Amino acid sequence: MQEIQLEGRAFLIDEEGFLQQPEVWDEEVARLFAAHEGIAEMTPEHWAVVRVIRAHYLEHGNAPMVRALCQATNLNLRMIYRLFTAGPAKGACKIAGLPKPEGCV
């Protein structure tokens, strides 16, 4: 594991930048990771995706499938990729504070 410093706060991450302590996540952590990923401002659409992913993770222990994510947010996959250019797994899950998903998101 590695450590990353974002605005004076230290976070343990894996080699791809995924948070290794999901319990330290809050909305400020999401904003810090979003800025680090090149997202200057979290829009309501960003938050909708992050909150759905986070809620699913807390309930099921994994990230939702893409289809479920699209249905829950009323956003199509193209829009999710516009919001998170790295995609739902590498982008949105990072910002949601999840460990790297094992499968496709």
Secondary structure, 3 states (H helix, E strand, C coil): CEEEEECCEEEEECCCCCECCHHHCCHHHHHHHHHHCCCCCCCHHHHHHHHHHHHHHHHHCCCCCHHHHHHHHCCCHHHHHHHCCCHHHHHHHHHCCCCCCCCCC
